[in-house]
């Protein structure tokens, strides 16, 4: 599934990708998601906390609707952070 199908704007994705090129920002986000499990990424309340925390790190002001779109997107992907194929799929989606 494509992030656009969830109403997530391409401009938002591009801004975030640009900000993640900053090593210190990327390291802070990596530390935030370190040790997450598939179950964590299927729990909407945990995902919402992650979205809020990462948006703070990235200095992105998200509306409530944008937060919900991101949460729904992450949950729908059924991401297993220990599965290389899942990570490659995500990588390809945001190249």
C-alpha positions as CSV (number, residue, x, y, z in Angstrom):
1,X,0.0,0.0,0.0
2,X,1.1,3.5,-0.8
3,X,1.2,6.2,1.8
4,X,-0.8,8.4,-0.6
5,X,-3.8,6.0,-0.2
6,X,-3.9,7.0,3.4
7,X,-4.1,10.7,2.6
8,X,-0.5,11.4,3.6
9,X,0.8,14.3,1.5
10,X,3.9,13.9,-0.7
11,X,5.2,17.3,0.6
12,X,5.1,16.0,4.2
13,X,7.0,12.9,3.2
14,X,9.6,14.9,1.3
15,X,10.1,17.3,4.2
16,X,10.6,14.4,6.6
17,X,13.0,12.7,4.3
18,X,15.0,15.9,4.0
19,X,15.1,16.3,7.8
20,X,16.2,12.7,8.3
21,X,19.3,13.4,6.2
22,X,20.6,15.4,9.3
23,X,22.7,12.8,11.2
24,X,21.8,14.0,14.7
25,X,18.0,14.0,13.9
26,X,18.3,10.5,12.3
27,X,20.1,9.2,15.3
28,X,17.5,10.5,17.7
29,X,14.7,8.9,15.6
30,X,16.7,5.6,15.4
31,X,17.0,5.6,19.2
32,X,13.3,6.2,19.5
33,X,12.4,3.1,17.4
34,X,15.2,0.9,18.6
35,X,13.8,-2.4,20.1
36,X,10.3,-2.1,18.7
37,X,8.5,-5.3,18.0
38,X,5.8,-6.2,15.5
39,X,3.3,-6.1,18.3
40,X,4.3,-2.6,19.2
41,X,3.7,-1.4,15.7
42,X,0.3,-3.0,15.6
43,X,-0.8,-1.2,18.8
44,X,-2.4,2.1,17.6
45,X,-1.8,3.9,21.0
46,X,1.9,3.0,20.9
47,X,2.1,4.0,17.3
48,X,0.4,7.3,18.1
49,X,3.0,8.0,20.8
50,X,5.8,7.2,18.4
51,X,4.3,9.6,15.8
52,X,4.0,12.4,18.3
53,X,7.5,11.8,19.6
54,X,9.1,11.6,16.2
55,X,7.2,14.7,15.0
56,X,8.6,16.6,17.9
57,X,12.1,15.4,17.1
58,X,11.6,16.4,13.4
59,X,10.0,19.8,14.4
60,X,7.0,18.9,12.3
61,X,3.6,20.3,13.4
62,X,1.0,17.6,12.6
63,X,-2.7,18.1,12.7
64,X,-4.8,15.5,14.4
65,X,-5.9,14.2,11.0
66,X,-2.3,13.8,9.9
67,X,-1.4,12.0,13.0
68,X,-4.3,9.6,12.5
69,X,-3.4,9.0,8.9
70,X,0.2,8.1,9.9
71,X,-1.0,5.8,12.7
72,X,-3.4,4.0,10.3
73,X,-0.7,3.7,7.7
74,X,1.8,2.2,10.1
75,X,-0.7,-0.3,11.5
76,X,-1.9,-1.3,8.0
77,X,1.6,-2.1,6.9
78,X,1.9,-4.9,9.5
79,X,5.6,-4.1,9.8
80,X,7.9,-6.6,11.5
81,X,11.1,-4.7,12.2
82,X,13.0,-8.0,12.4
83,X,12.0,-9.0,8.9
84,X,14.4,-7.8,6.3
85,X,11.8,-8.1,3.5
86,X,9.4,-5.8,5.4
87,X,12.2,-3.2,5.8
88,X,13.1,-3.4,2.1
89,X,9.5,-2.9,1.2
90,X,9.3,0.3,3.3
91,X,12.6,1.5,1.9
92,X,11.3,1.1,-1.6
93,X,8.1,3.0,-0.7
94,X,10.0,6.0,0.5
95,X,13.0,6.2,-1.9
